Amino acid sequence: MNTLYQGDLPADLDLGSVVAIDTETMGLDPRRDRLCLVQLSSGDGNSHLVQLPRTGANCPNLIHLLTNPKVLKLFHFARFDIGMIHKHLGVVTAPIYCTKIASKLIRTYTDRHGLKDLAKDLAGIDLSKQQQSSDWGAADLNEAQLAYAASDVLYLHQIKGRLDEILIREGRMDLARRCFDFLPTRAELDLLGWDEPDIFSH
């Protein structure tokens, strides 16, 4: 089930200790494009979607979850999402797990690390990306948009479980955790203009 909220999560909503999160935005530049939607799931097959107003949101319940040190925030390509959250909600999201980074550390036999690839290879799910280019700033989101947005968080727990097994098997879990811990700094560098050229490139 997909539940849409306006402006914030309900104060009494408990999504557990590991929450899958994704965002939908007007574009791919956090300095230019606004944050429109935040999707969350506890891994129980349900999604909770927070639509944010164009003028900015006062969303204390969502912010509490994003900054709660006892809740692991599970993303795919966290670098982008937490950059958007930092820019538009003014908070640093932590602690973090990123399935894209985990995949790159252990699935070195492929260069396909997109969410669609991970869902297919690790969870047997064929995700549709038809609504990827969509007007997420619209006042009324249609059912196809909501279903697409929800699909980006519904399977992340399952994917994480498979990635964790391989990270442990290959002895790279500690390295992955250190990469995850660095992501808020990496996102801050992006926001300050060191995304291109990358400060870590030659």
N, C-alpha and C positions, 0 to 999 in steps of 0.2 A: 504494500500500500504506500502511495505517495501522499504526504501531507504538506501542504503549502502554508507558510506563515508570512505575515507581513511585518517586516522590520526587526523581528527578534524571535528567539525560541521561547517557548513557555518556561516559566521559572521552575516548574515542577517536573520537567522532562529529564529523565536520567538515561543517558546513552551508554553507560558503562565505562570501563577503564581503557578501552581502545575504540576510538571513533574514526571511521573513514570519512574524509572530507574532500570536497572538490569545489571549484568555483566556476562560474560562467561570467564572462566579461564582455565589454563592447569591442575589445580588440586585445592585442598581445603586448601592448606597451603600458606598463603600470603607471608611468608618468603622464600618459595622455588619456588612456581609456579607463572607464569606470568599472567598478565591481558591481555586478547586478544581482547575483544569486550565489548563495552558499548552500551546498548540499551536504547532508550528514547521514550516516547510518551506523548503527551499533553492530551490524552484521547479522541481524535477525530477519533480513529480507524486506525490511521497511526502510523508507527514506523520509527524511525531514528536510524541507527546502525553505530557506529564508530569502524572501525577495526584499532587496534593499532599495530605498527610494533614491532618486537622482540627486536629491539635495543632501544626501548623507544620512547615516542611520545612528540613532542612539540605541545600541543593542547590548545592554549590560549582560544579559544571560549568555549570548553567543560569545562575547568577549571573555567572560569568566571561563567558559569551556576551552576556548583557544589558548588561554594562558594558564590553565590549571596544571600544575606540575605533576599531578597524580593521574592525568589522562593522557595517554599516548595518542597523538594525532597522526592518522595514517593517510598518506597522500600518494598519488602517482604524479611525478614531476613536481615535488613540493617547492622547489626553487621558485617557480612562477606563482603558485598559489599563495605562499606565505609572503612573497613580495607584494602581491596585490592586497593582501590583508593588512600588511604593515603600512602601505601607502594610504589606504582608504579607511581603515578602522583604527590606525594608530597604535597597534599592538604587535609585539613579537610573539609568534606562535611557537610553543615548545611544550614538551618534547615532541620529536617528530620521527616518523618512519617513512621512507620514500621507496616505493616499489620499483621505480625506474632506476635509481641508483643501485638497489639490491640486485636487480636483474643484470645491470652492466658489470657488476663485480663477479657474478658467478655464471651467467649465461654467455660466456665468452666464445661460444661456438656459433653465435649468431650476432647480427647487427640490428635485429628487430626487437626493440625494447618498448614499443608503444603499448598503451593499455589494451588495445584490441588484440595485439599479439600475445600479451601475457594472459589475458582472459581465455583466449583460444587454447594456448599451449599448456597452461597450468590449471585452468578450471573447466575446460571444455565448453566455454561459453562463447557464442558468436555475437559480439556486440555490433550494433548498428551505429554508424557515425553520420547518418543522414542529416541530423540537426546540428552538426558541429559548427557550420557557418550559419548562424541564426541571429535574429535581432533579440538579444537577451535583455535589452533595455525597454522592451515593450511593456506597457502597463498591464496587459493581460497576456500571460503566457498560455499557449495552447497545450493540449494533452500530449502531443508528440514531443514538444519541447520538454515538458516535465518528465516524461518517460525517459528521454535521452539523458537529461541531467541526473536522474535517479540512477540510471545504469552505470554511471561513472563511479558510484560509491558502493553499490550493492554487492560487488564481488571482491572488493579489496581485502577483506579479512581472509577469504579463501586463498587468494593469491599470496598474501603475506605468509600464510601457513606453509605453503609449498616452498616459497623463497627461503624461509627460515630453515627448513630442513636441509636445503642445499648449502646455505651459508654455514651452518654448523658442520655439515659433512666436509666442506672444503676449507674449514678453518678460517673463514673470513667474517664471522659475525662481529668480532671486536672492531675490525676495520670499518665495517658497515656502520656501526654505531657512531664511530668517530666522524664519519662522513655526514651522518644525519645531524650530529651536534653542531657541525660547521655551517649547515644550511642557512640559518638566520643571518649569519655574517655574509654569506655569499649573496643572499637576497638583498641585503643592505647595500653591498657594493654595486649590484645591478641598479638599484634606485638612485645611487649617487653618480651613475654614468660609467662605471667600470665593467659594463657587460660587453661592450665592444669598443675598442679592443679589450680583451680579457686581461685583467691585471696579472693573471698567472701565465699568460702566453709569453713566448720569447720576445 
